[in-house]
Amino acid sequence: MMSFIDPTTLILASIIVFFGALTQSLIGFGLAVVASPLLYIVNPQLVPVPIIVMGFAISAMTLFRERGHLQFNGLQYALLGRIPGGFLGAGLLLFAPQAILGLVIAAIVFIAVILSIFRFTAPINRLSLFIAGVFSGIFGNIAAIGGPPMAILLAGRDASQFRAALSAFFVFSSLIALAILAIVGLVEVKHLWLSLLLLPSVVAGYLVSGRLIGRVDKDKTRTATLILCSISATILVIKSTSALI
């Protein structure tokens, strides 16, 4: 069972996932944005399937905690957008070489950082939700980073409603993403084992966040997250570029 990952890699991956889960539990998104570029550097097979499973787990737990603040109105249109977007992302995974995928993942992270910094706003309606869902599907099935398009669109809500809405979206969109990846043959048994091995780190991050919510500055946490994402994406660019050369 452990032949596909060595203990040192597993420990490092567990630490990365813990901090990603902690970040997502505190600010509503961040598990994939923080973890995906770092995990791809550590071991490419950790992206996207295990991260999508981890995202489902942390989102389900966060949704349970924030269920009283959930307003699901309109999110079904974003979920519809995840389907065509998901197939587009899965198609790239099937045909792109590993180094190119590394550059694509880094680009997705940089896009997420730029969108978060400049705080672009758009009216929340059926069309904007569907479009956000399409981009969420593309990003999510390539790099498990499906949160930024929806996070930007829903940014005007208060913190509890924001976490609840995003968590509900992630619960269902993760299932859509896994179904699409399974249809195209990109889900293997080893991915499920890796997900189980990393699940304790997700639970630990969630439990620690429960003690920190209300005690940490959300804006400072967000800023630190964006800085970390930029650094990790830059490292991934360097590694992927050197592999191409």
N, C-alpha and C positions, 0 to 999 in steps of 0.2 A: 504493500500500500504506500510506503514511503519512498519507493524507488524513484518517483518522479519529482521529488524535491528533497534537498538535503536539509538537515536540522538547522544549520546556520541561516540558510535562506528563509526557512519557515519562521524562525525567531524574528529576523529582520522584518519580514512581511507582516507578522503579527503586531509588531510595534507600530508600523506605518498604518495598519488598519485601525489600531486602537485610537491613534490621534485623529484619523479621518472620521471615525465614528463619533468621537468626542466633539469634533468641530460641527458635524452635521446635527447632532443632538442640541447643540447650543444655539446655532444660528439658522437652522432649517435646511442647509445644504452644505456640501463640502467633502463628504466621504470620497467620492470619485475624483473630484478636482484635486484634492490633496494627495490621494493614494495612487491614482492611475499612472501618472508619469513616473513616480518613484518605483512602483511595483513593476512597471514595464522594464525599467532599468535592471531591477533585481532578477526578474524572471518573466519573460513575455507571456507565458501561459497563464499568468495570474490576471491578465486583462483580455477580454472584458468579462467573461462568464462569472468567475468567482466574485468580482467586484459588483456585478449586477445582483448576485445572490446576497452579498453583504448589504447592498443598498436596500434590497427588499426587507431584510431582517431589521435594520436600524429604522427604516421608515415605518414598519409595522409597530415597533415598540414606541416610537415617537408619536404616531397617530393615536395609539391607545392612551398615552399620557395627555395628549392635547385634544382628545375627541370632543370635548365640550365646546371647543372653539371652531369646529369644522363647518365650513360653508362650501359645499361641493359644486355650487351653481356654475355651470359652464365648462367645468373641467372635462366633461365627456367629449367636447370638441377637440381638446388638446390630445386626449387619448386616441381619438380617431386619427389625428395627424401622426401619432407615433407609428402607425402601421406602414404607410408608404415610406416614411422617413427611416423606419427600422430596416426595411428591405434594401433601401439605398445604402445604408451603412453596412449591412451584412454583405452586400455585393463587393464593396471595397475590401472588406476583410478577406474575402475569398481569393481575390486576385492580386492584391498588393503585396510586395515583398516586405519582410520584417522591418528593414531600415526605413522604408517609405511610411509604413504604419507608425513608426516612432515619430517621424516628422509630423504626420497628420495629428497624432495625439498631442504633441507639443503645441501645434497650431491651435487646436481646439482649446487647450488650456489658456493660451495667450488671448484668444477671442473672449473666453469667459472672464478673464481678468480685466480686459479693456471694457467690456460691457458693464462689469461691476463698478469700475472706477468712475466711468462717465454717467452711470445711472440713466441710461436711455429710457424714455417713457413711451408708452403706446396705450391707446384706449383698449380696455378689456372687452372684447366682443367675440362673436363666434369665429370670425375670420382671423383675428389676431391670436386667439387661442389655438386654432387649427394650425396656423403657420408656426407658432411656437412649438407645437407638438411635433410637426414635421422635422424641424431642426433638432428638437430634443431626441427624436428617433434616430436621426443620422449620427449625432454626437454620441448618443447612448449606446448604439450597437457597435460603434468603432472603438470607443474608449470608455464606455460606461459612464460618460459625463453628460447625462441628459438633463441635469438640473438648471444650468445657467439660463437658457431661454425662458423657462417658466419662472425662475426666480426673479429675473428682470421684469417680467410682465406683472407679477404679483407683488412687487416690492412695496407698493403703497399701503398694504394692509398692516395692522399692528402685529407685533412679534408672534403672539400666540396663534392668530389666524393664519399668518404666513407659514409657520411651521406645520400647522395642521393641514392646510391646503396642499403644500408641497409634499408632505408625507403621504397623503391620500393619493396624489398623482403618482408618486414613486411606487407605491404598493402595486397599483394596477399596471403602470407602464413597465415595471420590472418583469412582470409576468408576460406582457406582450413581447418584450425584448427577448426573453428566454425562449418563448415559443417560436419566434422568427429565426433565432440562431439555431434552434433544434431542427427546424424545417430545412434549413440550408446545410445541415450537417456539421455545425460548428460547436456543438455541445458534446463533450466526451465525459466518460465516467471519472477520469482523473480530475476534471474541473469540479465535479460534485464533491469528491474527496477533499480537494483543496478548500472548497467552501466550508465544509464541516470543520476542517482543521483551523480555519481562521475565525469561525463563528464566536468562540469564547472572547476574542479581542473586541468584537462588535458589542457583545453584551457588557463587557467591562467598560468600554467607552460610554455606553448608554448609562450605566449605573453611576459612573463618576460624574457625568453631566448633570444628573439629577441633583447632586449636591452643589453644583456650581451655578445653575440657572438662577438669575437674580443677584448673583455675587460678582459676575464678571461683566466687563463693559463689552457690549455686543459690537460696537464700532471698532474698538481696538482688536477684538478677536478677529473680526472680518479683515482688518488691515493686515494683521499678522498672517492670516490665511492666504491672502493675495500675494504677499511677499514670498511666502514659502512656495506657493504654486509657480510663481515666476522663476524662482531659482531652480526648482526641480525640472520645469519645462526647458529651461536653458541648458541644463545638464543633458537632458534627453536629446535636444537638438545636436549638441556637440557629439554625443555618442553615435547617434544615427548618421550624422554627416560623415564622421570618420569611417563608419562601416561602408558607406557608399563609395568613399574614396579608396 
